[in-house]
Structures are given as C-alpha cells and as structure tokens.
C-alpha cells in the first residue's frame, strides 16, 4: 500500500534514515554521476521535514523541505528508478507543498524538470546555472 508521510529528522528511525540516504546516493551520486556532499548538515535541522513515499516498507520516493526563514526550500526530490513513470511524483510534491504551506516556496529544478514543477505552480525565478555539471533553474511558488 502506497503511503506518504512527512516529519522531522527525529521521527526517522535508523532503517528509514539509511533508506533515505541510500536512495539519494543511488540516484544523485551514482545514477547522475555527481560526486557531491549529499549529507550537508541540513537533514537534522529542527525545521527540516522529510517527505517519504513508501510502498509498505519500501522507500520509493523522497523530498526534503527546509525552513529558510523567509521561504521554504524544497530539494532532494527523488524517485527510485522502478517507481518512475507511475504517477508517484505528483503526490510526493503535493505533500511537500502541504508541509510548506504558509509562505513562498523555492527550489532549484534540474532544468529538464522545470516544466513539471510549473504544473505545481512554480515559476522561473532566475537564470539557469550549472550545479555539479547539471543545468538547474531557480523556481519560486508565490503564496
């Protein structure tokens, strides 16, 4: 059964935290061939929320919502390879946006996904830039 939950770092048990970091590593570091510091010190901040999309005990998707004081910042949006193409990214993003409901939301979209983020109300909010060799587009959802 597919479920989506959101909570603070303190709500992540050991196996769940491991699954999150493993998924992020598998996709962002290995699949996309980007050696970067995924564990950036923000996962355990008090205002951070971790959005988990699961099929029973299997972690299929994840998003991180950071409290950046003036805005919310969504990042690390990811689906496992075998979860893609099943319509699961939309409910994952919907839940992340519910967590970040009381102010503007910003994100740095991988440029090929900017159109998908636009379907959730995001608009381009700056010039495209390269991050770890991947084109990104800053986007904002105004509230």
N, C-alpha and C positions, 0 to 999 in steps of 0.2 A: 504494500500500500504506500502510495506517494504521500509524504508529509513535508511541510516546510515550517521551520521554527526559526526564531531569532532570539538571541540572548547575549549576555556579556561573556567575557572570557572565563569568568569564574563558574559559569554554567557548563563549560566544556569539560567532560571527563577526559581522562588520558587517551583512551582509544579514539574518541571523537577528534580531539586536537591532533592526534597523529594522522588521522584520515584527512583532515583539512590540509595540513601541511604537505602530506603526500600528494593530494590532488593538485594543489597549487604547483608543487615541484614538477609533477608529471607533465602538466600542460605548459606552464610558463617557462620553466627552465629546460626540460628535456624536449618536449614536442616543438616548442617555438625556438629552441636553441639559444636561450638568453641566460647567460650566467649573470645573475644579479642578486642582491641581498633581499630575498623574499621576507625573511624574518627581520623586519625593520624597526622593531621596538614599539609598534603601534597596536599589535594584536591585544595586548593586555592593558591598554589604557582604559580607565573607568568608563568613558563614554562610548567606546567601541562596541558595536553589535555585530555578531556573526550570524549570517543567514545561511541555514543549512537545508538543502533539498535532499531528502532521503527516500529510498525505496526499501522499506523495512529497515534493516541495519546498514545498507549500502549507501554511502555518500555519493550522490550523483552530481550535485551542484553546490555552489558556494558563492557568497558575496560578502564583502566587508563594508560596514557603514561606520565612518569615522566622524566624530564630533570635532569639527574645525572651528568652533565658537560661533563665527558669523554664518557659516554654512555647514551642511552635511556633505561629506565626500564619500561617494560610493566607488569601490575599487575591488580588485581581485575577483571580478565576476567570471565564473568559470563553470563549465560543464565537463564531466568526464566524456571521453571520446564516444563511448557506447550510449550516452544519454542524448547526444546531439541529434537534431532532426526530429525530435519527438514533441516539440512544443513546450518544453520544460523551462526554457529561458524566460519566457514571459511571466509565469507565476513567480519565479525566483526574483525577477526585477520588481514585480508588483509588491512583493513582501518587503524588499529592501526600501522601496519608496514609502510604504506604510510606516516603517521604522523612522524614516527621515521626513516626517510629515509637517513639521511646523516652521520650516524655513527653506530657503533656496538649497538646491542640491547641485553639486558639481561633480564632474568626473572627467577623466582623460580617456576617451574611447580609442581603441585601436581603430584607425581610420576606416577600414572596410566595414566596421560595425556601426559607424556613425548614423547611418540610415535607420538601423534597428533601434538605436537609442532615441532617435527622433520620434519613433512611434510611441514612445513613453513620455513625450512632451519636452525632451531636451532639444536645445538649440545650440548651434556652434557659437562658441564664446571666445574665440581667439584663433591665432594662426596655427596651422599644423606644425608639429615638431617631431623630431626623432627621439625615442627613448629606447635604449638598448637595441638600436638598429631597426625598430619597428615604428612606422608612422602613427602618430597619435593626434587626435583632435580634441581640444578642450571644449567641453559642453556644459550647459547650465539649464536647469529646470527652475524657472522663476515661480515663486509662490507668493 
